[in-house]
Amino acid sequence: MFRRSFYSSIRQLQEQAISKISTVDSTIAPQVNLLKKYYGSPQILESIKLAQTVLPPEWETIKLQKSNNKNTNMIHDDLLKLNPLYDTIIYNNNNNNSDNNTTATTAGILDLDTRSQVAKSYYPDSFHSSALHSRISKTVTMANNIYMQTQIDPRYITQKLDMRPLVLKRVSNQTAKGKIRSHYALCIVGDRNGMVGLGEGKSRDDMGKAISKAHWDAIRNLVHVNRFEDRTIYGDIQHRYHGVKLFIRQKEAGAGLRVHHTIFEICQLAGIKDLTVKIYKSRNDMNVAKGFLEAITEGQTPLRQLALGRGKKIVDVRKVYYSE
């Protein structure tokens, strides 16, 4: 009984296929005559007819026209217009009577300015009004707030500045009610090209908030570091900061950084490549970082001022002469 039911279903499918082929024969008769010249086997022609039945009726046949070159056949199409069969057309919401023959410039394909204009009109007004404020990046929001305070370009903050945490620890404040514990962070930011800043942050909640506060405090404290040949400092420096004694020496090109691990991070973000630092007495990381940054920003004398103070030219101070 099951064989009979399956057998009858197969017969029904075959009859439906034959009916479809008969309807298609009238539409593709000219094409079949053309294909007979290239495909002599009737089985291949039948397979082509079956494939034609699968195509939806709204599809239009592609017309091939001979070009000026007699050896090749090319498809002639206007590439400035979007074909709804192959291209995704972006319609303008303000114009309900949009034509399917939208040009490429309307869809924002040729230039970036047009693309940005279409991108604004692509989404309805209700979409912009319903956008959640939480989806906006916190980094961009804070960069805009810092721009209002310090006039530093937000793109410079988000794209050029790098941050490194130097000190992360838990601290406690003794009060009459007991110890109040909180998190402390000391961070350094810089663009690796002479601009560097140091910031501190504290939070009772978690270390992440303390690092975020220190990050933005460091951006507000950005200062410029004078560098000799964009790689080291101008002359040797002896500096004392609280219990820390620093002996900073410039080095020749290619010497590298032979410094404390905290000073190493500061030098990398400041763009200093050749330096040697000796630390005596206290080696507290926080005081070492603050003392070193104070030394290279306030303890240096630019080369031009050195030359003026000695009554010499800059070339004589550097002792570097270029002969023709």
C-alpha positions as CSV (number, residue, x, y, z in Angstrom):
1,M,0.0,0.0,0.0
2,F,2.9,2.3,0.8
3,R,4.5,1.6,-2.6
4,R,1.3,2.6,-4.3
5,S,1.0,5.9,-2.5
6,F,4.6,6.8,-3.2
7,Y,4.2,5.7,-6.7
8,S,1.1,7.9,-7.2
9,S,2.9,10.9,-5.7
10,I,5.8,10.5,-8.1
11,R,3.4,10.4,-11.0
12,Q,1.8,13.6,-9.8
13,L,5.1,15.4,-9.5
14,Q,6.0,14.2,-13.0
15,E,2.7,15.5,-14.4
16,Q,3.3,18.9,-12.8
17,A,6.8,19.1,-14.2
18,I,5.5,18.3,-17.7
19,S,2.8,21.0,-17.4
20,K,5.4,23.6,-16.4
21,I,7.6,22.6,-19.3
22,S,4.7,23.0,-21.8
23,T,4.0,26.5,-20.5
24,V,7.7,27.4,-20.7
25,D,8.1,26.1,-24.3
26,S,6.1,28.9,-25.7
27,T,8.2,31.6,-23.9
28,I,11.6,30.1,-24.6
29,A,11.0,28.8,-28.1
30,P,13.4,31.3,-29.7
31,Q,16.1,30.5,-27.2
32,V,15.7,26.8,-27.8
33,N,16.3,27.2,-31.5
34,L,19.5,29.1,-30.7
35,L,20.7,26.5,-28.2
36,K,20.2,23.7,-30.7
37,K,23.1,25.1,-32.7
38,Y,25.4,24.6,-29.7
39,Y,23.9,21.6,-27.9
40,G,23.0,18.7,-30.1
41,S,21.9,16.4,-27.3
42,P,18.2,16.5,-26.5
43,Q,18.9,15.6,-22.9
44,I,20.8,18.8,-22.4
45,L,18.0,20.8,-23.9
46,E,15.5,19.2,-21.5
47,S,17.7,20.0,-18.5
48,I,17.8,23.6,-19.6
49,K,14.0,23.7,-19.9
50,L,13.7,22.2,-16.3
51,A,16.1,24.9,-15.0
52,Q,14.0,27.6,-16.7
53,T,10.9,26.4,-14.8
54,V,12.7,27.1,-11.5
55,L,13.2,30.8,-12.2
56,P,10.5,33.2,-11.0
57,P,8.4,34.8,-13.7
58,E,9.4,38.4,-12.8
59,W,13.0,37.7,-13.8
60,E,13.8,39.2,-17.2
61,T,16.0,37.5,-19.7
62,I,19.4,39.1,-20.2
63,K,19.7,40.4,-23.8
64,L,23.1,39.9,-25.4
65,Q,24.1,42.4,-28.1
66,K,27.0,42.3,-30.3
67,S,29.6,45.0,-29.7
68,N,31.7,46.7,-32.3
69,N,34.3,43.9,-31.9
70,K,33.1,41.0,-34.0
71,N,35.0,38.5,-31.9
72,T,33.3,39.1,-28.5
73,N,29.8,39.6,-27.1
74,M,29.3,42.1,-24.3
75,I,26.4,43.0,-22.0
76,H,25.5,46.6,-22.6
77,D,24.3,48.2,-19.3
78,D,24.2,51.7,-17.9
79,L,26.5,51.4,-14.9
80,L,25.5,54.8,-13.5
81,K,22.0,53.4,-12.7
82,L,21.3,50.8,-10.1
83,N,19.6,47.6,-11.3
84,P,17.0,46.5,-8.8
85,L,17.7,42.9,-9.6
86,Y,21.4,43.0,-8.5
87,D,21.9,46.3,-6.6
88,T,20.5,47.3,-3.2
89,I,18.9,50.7,-3.6
90,I,18.8,53.1,-0.7
91,Y,15.7,55.3,-1.0
92,N,15.3,58.8,0.5
93,N,12.6,58.6,3.2
94,N,11.6,62.2,2.5
95,N,10.5,61.3,-1.1
96,N,7.9,58.6,-1.2
97,N,7.7,58.6,-5.0
98,S,11.2,57.1,-5.5
99,D,12.1,55.8,-8.9
100,N,13.8,52.4,-9.3
101,N,16.3,54.0,-11.7
102,T,18.1,55.7,-8.9
103,T,21.5,56.9,-9.9
104,A,24.6,55.8,-8.1
105,T,25.2,59.3,-6.7
106,T,21.8,59.2,-5.0
107,A,22.8,55.9,-3.3
108,G,26.0,57.4,-2.0
109,I,28.4,55.3,-4.1
110,L,30.6,57.9,-5.8
111,D,31.7,60.2,-3.0
112,L,31.8,60.3,0.8
113,D,30.0,63.5,1.2
114,T,26.9,62.2,-0.6
115,R,27.2,59.0,1.3
116,S,27.1,60.8,4.6
117,Q,24.0,62.8,3.6
118,V,22.2,59.7,2.5
119,A,23.1,57.9,5.7
120,K,21.4,60.6,7.7
121,S,18.2,60.4,5.7
122,Y,18.3,56.6,5.5
123,Y,17.1,56.2,9.1
124,P,13.7,57.6,10.1
125,D,13.5,60.5,12.6
126,S,11.9,58.1,15.1
127,F,15.1,56.0,15.1
128,H,17.3,58.9,16.2
129,S,14.8,60.0,18.9
130,S,14.7,56.5,20.3
131,A,18.5,56.0,20.5
132,L,19.5,55.2,24.0
133,H,22.1,57.4,25.7
134,S,23.8,54.4,27.1
135,R,24.8,53.3,23.6
136,I,27.1,56.3,23.3
137,S,30.7,55.5,24.2
138,K,31.8,56.7,27.6
139,T,35.2,57.6,26.2
140,V,33.7,59.9,23.6
141,T,31.5,61.5,26.2
142,M,34.4,62.2,28.6
143,A,36.5,63.5,25.7
144,N,33.8,66.0,24.9
145,N,33.6,67.1,28.5
146,I,37.4,67.5,28.7
147,Y,37.2,69.6,25.5
148,M,34.8,72.0,27.2
149,Q,37.3,72.4,30.0
150,T,40.7,72.4,28.3
151,Q,40.0,72.9,24.6
152,I,41.8,69.6,23.7
153,D,40.6,68.0,20.5
154,P,38.4,65.0,21.4
155,R,39.8,63.1,18.4
156,Y,43.3,63.7,19.8
157,I,42.2,62.2,23.1
158,T,40.6,59.1,21.7
159,Q,43.0,58.3,18.9
160,K,46.4,59.6,19.8
161,L,46.8,59.3,23.6
162,D,47.8,56.0,25.2
163,M,47.4,55.2,28.9
164,R,49.4,53.1,31.3
165,P,48.6,52.4,35.0
166,L,51.7,52.9,37.1
167,V,50.4,52.3,40.7
168,L,47.3,50.3,41.7
169,K,46.7,49.7,45.4
170,R,44.2,49.8,48.2
171,V,44.4,52.5,50.8
172,S,42.4,53.2,54.0
173,N,41.5,56.4,55.9
174,Q,41.3,56.2,59.7
175,T,38.3,58.0,61.1
176,A,36.4,58.0,64.3
177,K,33.9,55.5,62.9
178,G,36.7,53.2,61.7
179,K,38.8,52.6,58.6
180,I,37.3,53.7,55.3
181,R,38.9,51.7,52.5
182,S,39.2,52.8,48.9
183,H,41.1,52.1,45.7
184,Y,44.0,54.3,44.5
185,A,45.3,54.5,40.9
186,L,48.2,56.5,39.4
187,C,48.2,56.6,35.5
188,I,50.3,58.2,32.8
189,V,49.1,59.2,29.4
190,G,51.1,60.4,26.3
191,D,51.2,60.5,22.6
192,R,54.8,59.2,22.2
193,N,55.7,62.5,20.7
194,G,56.6,64.8,23.6
195,M,53.2,65.2,25.3
196,V,52.7,63.4,28.6
197,G,50.5,63.8,31.7
198,L,50.2,62.2,35.2
199,G,46.9,61.7,37.0
200,E,45.6,60.2,40.2
201,G,42.2,58.7,41.0
202,K,40.4,57.2,44.0
203,S,37.2,55.3,44.4
204,R,35.4,53.4,47.1
205,D,33.5,51.1,44.7
206,D,36.2,49.4,42.6
207,M,39.6,49.8,40.9
208,G,38.0,50.4,37.5
209,K,36.5,53.7,38.5
210,A,39.8,54.8,40.2
211,I,41.7,54.0,36.9
212,S,39.1,56.0,34.9
213,K,39.4,59.0,37.2
214,A,43.2,58.9,37.0
215,H,43.0,58.5,33.2
216,W,41.0,61.7,32.7
217,D,42.9,63.6,35.4
218,A,46.2,62.8,33.5
219,I,44.7,64.2,30.3
220,R,43.9,67.4,32.1
221,N,47.5,67.6,33.3
222,L,49.2,67.2,29.9
223,V,52.5,69.0,29.6
224,H,55.2,69.1,26.9
225,V,58.7,67.5,27.4
226,N,61.6,69.1,25.6
227,R,63.6,66.4,23.8
228,F,67.0,66.5,22.2
229,E,66.8,65.1,18.6
230,D,63.4,63.7,19.6
231,R,65.1,60.8,21.5
232,T,66.7,62.0,24.8
233,I,67.0,65.0,27.2
234,Y,69.1,68.1,27.1
235,G,72.1,67.4,29.4
236,D,72.3,65.6,32.7
237,I,69.9,66.4,35.6
238,Q,70.1,65.9,39.3
239,H,66.7,66.3,41.0
240,R,65.3,65.6,44.4
241,Y,61.6,65.0,45.1
242,H,60.8,64.3,48.8
243,G,62.8,61.2,49.7
244,V,63.8,60.4,46.1
245,K,67.1,61.4,44.6
246,L,67.3,61.1,40.8
247,F,70.4,61.2,38.6
248,I,69.3,61.5,35.0
249,R,71.8,61.2,32.2
250,Q,71.4,61.6,28.4
251,K,72.7,58.9,26.2
252,E,73.9,58.5,22.6
253,A,71.6,57.3,19.9
254,G,70.8,53.6,20.1
255,A,71.7,53.2,23.8
256,G,68.1,52.5,24.8
257,L,66.4,52.9,28.2
258,R,68.3,51.8,31.3
259,V,65.8,53.0,33.9
260,H,63.4,52.1,36.7
261,H,60.3,50.2,35.5
262,T,58.0,53.1,36.4
263,I,60.2,55.6,34.5
264,F,60.4,53.2,31.6
265,E,56.6,53.5,31.0
266,I,56.8,57.3,31.3
267,C,59.7,57.5,28.7
268,Q,57.8,55.3,26.2
269,L,54.7,57.5,26.3
270,A,56.8,60.7,26.2
271,G,58.8,59.6,23.2
272,I,62.2,59.3,25.0
273,K,64.3,56.5,23.6
274,D,67.8,56.9,25.0
275,L,68.2,57.5,28.8
276,T,69.9,56.3,32.0
277,V,68.5,57.0,35.5
278,K,69.9,56.2,38.9
279,I,67.7,56.3,41.9
280,Y,69.0,56.8,45.5
281,K,67.3,56.7,48.9
282,S,63.5,56.1,48.6
283,R,62.2,54.1,45.6
284,N,58.5,54.6,46.2
285,D,56.8,54.2,42.8
286,M,54.5,57.1,43.2
287,N,57.3,59.5,44.3
288,V,59.6,58.2,41.6
289,A,57.0,58.9,38.8
290,K,56.1,62.3,40.1
291,G,59.8,63.3,40.7
292,F,60.9,62.1,37.2
293,L,58.1,64.0,35.4
294,E,58.9,67.1,37.4
295,A,62.6,66.8,36.5
296,I,62.2,66.4,32.7
297,T,59.5,69.2,32.5
298,E,60.9,71.8,34.8
299,G,64.6,70.8,35.3
300,Q,65.6,71.0,31.6
301,T,67.0,74.0,29.9
302,P,66.3,74.1,26.1
303,L,69.3,74.1,23.8
304,R,68.5,77.6,22.5
305,Q,68.6,79.0,26.1
306,L,71.8,77.2,26.8
307,A,73.4,78.8,23.7
308,L,72.2,82.2,24.6
309,G,73.5,81.8,28.2
310,R,76.9,80.8,27.0
311,G,77.1,83.3,24.2
312,K,77.5,80.6,21.5
313,K,75.7,79.3,18.6
314,I,73.5,76.2,18.8
315,V,75.9,74.4,16.4
316,D,78.8,75.1,18.8
317,V,76.8,73.9,21.8
318,R,75.8,70.7,20.1
319,K,79.3,70.2,18.7
320,V,77.9,68.6,15.6
321,Y,79.2,70.0,12.3
322,Y,78.1,69.0,8.9
323,S,80.7,69.5,6.2
324,E,79.8,69.9,2.5
